[in-house]
Amino acid sequence: MTHSSIVFWFGNLALVFVLSVVTLRSFTRARRAARSSWEDLVKRLQWIDPAKVEKIARDLIDEPVEAKGEPGKSGLDASKIREMIGGFDGLEILKNNSKALIDLAAHLQRWYPEALKVAEELRLDARELEWYIDRLRGAEKTGNLEISFPFYAQHAIAIYYRMGRELLTFCERTDPMMFASLQKAI
């Protein structure tokens, strides 16, 4: 066997291992969510002011305000975003809540198979949200947090807001009781 073929086989083996771990993790999460009650899963959501989350997200999503002649700049002041969300603590709550939203969507799959699409979209969104938070952690270590916080935090918040709206919309169409309890929690 040549060196390149050994590297090729090792790379394939590593890929299979990573995919197996991801699949097992998703399966375990889905089983755990299926065993939990809806109420227990909703209780996992930590409170964060939904009005502030919506304001920050809509500032980015709707129509970015032209600030100081720079197109695409947020209308919210950087320090205001940090204050409104509660800094890193608030972002950690969003990160944890995004996992709870995924579990809620997985729970819904017991009765509504079409919830699989919602759960998968939420998983992708949660990964993106974590990516933005990880960028902020890196910026903190390099001393660039003040410059990076408004951009990365606002994008993470907008993703969380979208995740909540997506799950609420699905629940509203399928189960009014679940919708009501979820709406109170997020």
JOGI-V456540 format. One record per residue. N is the residue number from 0. RES is the residue in one letter. PHI is phi in whole degrees, 0 to 359 (999 if undefined). D_CENTER is the distance of its C-alpha to the mean C-alpha in whole Angstrom. Layout:
N:RES:PHI:D_CENTER / N:RES:PHI:D_CENTER
//
This chain:
0:M:999:45 / 1:T:275:44 / 2:H:300:41 / 3:S:294:39 / 4:S:288:39 / 5:I:295:38 / 6:V:297:35 / 7:F:299:34 / 8:W:293:34 / 9:F:296:33 / 10:G:297:30 / 11:N:295:30 / 12:L:297:30 / 13:A:296:27 / 14:L:297:25 / 15:V:298:26 / 16:F:298:25 / 17:V:298:21 / 18:L:297:21 / 19:S:295:23 / 20:V:297:20 / 21:V:297:17 / 22:T:297:19 / 23:L:298:20 / 24:R:297:17 / 25:S:296:15 / 26:F:297:19 / 27:T:297:19 / 28:R:296:16 / 29:A:295:17 / 30:R:294:20 / 31:R:295:19 / 32:A:294:17 / 33:A:293:20 / 34:R:281:23 / 35:S:274:21 / 36:S:279:22 / 37:W:303:19 / 38:E:297:20 / 39:D:297:20 / 40:L:292:16 / 41:V:296:16 / 42:K:295:17 / 43:R:289:15 / 44:L:290:13 / 45:Q:275:14 / 46:W:285:15 / 47:I:216:14 / 48:D:305:16 / 49:P:295:15 / 50:A:294:18 / 51:K:289:17 / 52:V:301:13 / 53:E:296:14 / 54:K:298:17 / 55:I:294:15 / 56:A:294:13 / 57:R:294:16 / 58:D:300:18 / 59:L:274:16 / 60:I:287:16 / 61:D:292:19 / 62:E:227:22 / 63:P:304:22 / 64:V:280:25 / 65:E:285:27 / 66:A:253:28 / 67:K:52:31 / 68:G:74:31 / 69:E:259:28 / 70:P:297:27 / 71:G:81:23 / 72:K:283:23 / 73:S:292:21 / 74:G:280:23 / 75:L:275:21 / 76:D:291:23 / 77:A:303:21 / 78:S:291:22 / 79:K:293:21 / 80:I:298:18 / 81:R:298:18 / 82:E:292:20 / 83:M:296:18 / 84:I:269:15 / 85:G:89:17 / 86:G:61:16 / 87:F:296:15 / 88:D:298:15 / 89:G:295:13 / 90:L:293:10 / 91:E:295:10 / 92:I:298:10 / 93:L:299:7 / 94:K:298:6 / 95:N:295:8 / 96:N:295:8 / 97:S:297:4 / 98:K:293:7 / 99:A:294:10 / 100:L:297:8 / 101:I:297:9 / 102:D:297:12 / 103:L:296:13 / 104:A:295:13 / 105:A:296:15 / 106:H:297:17 / 107:L:297:18 / 108:Q:298:19 / 109:R:300:22 / 110:W:252:23 / 111:Y:230:22 / 112:P:302:22 / 113:E:292:20 / 114:A:290:17 / 115:L:303:16 / 116:K:299:15 / 117:V:297:13 / 118:A:299:11 / 119:E:294:12 / 120:E:296:10 / 121:L:295:7 / 122:R:298:7 / 123:L:295:8 / 124:D:297:5 / 125:A:296:3 / 126:R:296:6 / 127:E:294:7 / 128:L:300:5 / 129:E:297:7 / 130:W:299:9 / 131:Y:297:10 / 132:I:294:10 / 133:D:298:12 / 134:R:298:14 / 135:L:293:15 / 136:R:298:16 / 137:G:294:18 / 138:A:295:20 / 139:E:295:21 / 140:K:291:23 / 141:T:266:24 / 142:G:83:25 / 143:N:251:23 / 144:L:296:21 / 145:E:300:22 / 146:I:284:22 / 147:S:275:19 / 148:F:304:17 / 149:P:301:17 / 150:F:291:16 / 151:Y:292:13 / 152:A:296:12 / 153:Q:295:12 / 154:H:293:10 / 155:A:298:7 / 156:I:294:8 / 157:A:297:9 / 158:I:295:6 / 159:Y:300:5 / 160:Y:301:9 / 161:R:297:9 / 162:M:300:7 / 163:G:298:9 / 164:R:296:12 / 165:E:296:12 / 166:L:291:12 / 167:L:299:14 / 168:T:299:16 / 169:F:297:17 / 170:C:296:18 / 171:E:298:20 / 172:R:284:22 / 173:T:250:22 / 174:D:212:23 / 175:P:300:24 / 176:M:292:24 / 177:M:294:20 / 178:F:301:19 / 179:A:298:21 / 180:S:290:20 / 181:L:292:16 / 182:Q:299:17 / 183:K:290:19 / 184:A:274:16 / 185:I:241:13
//
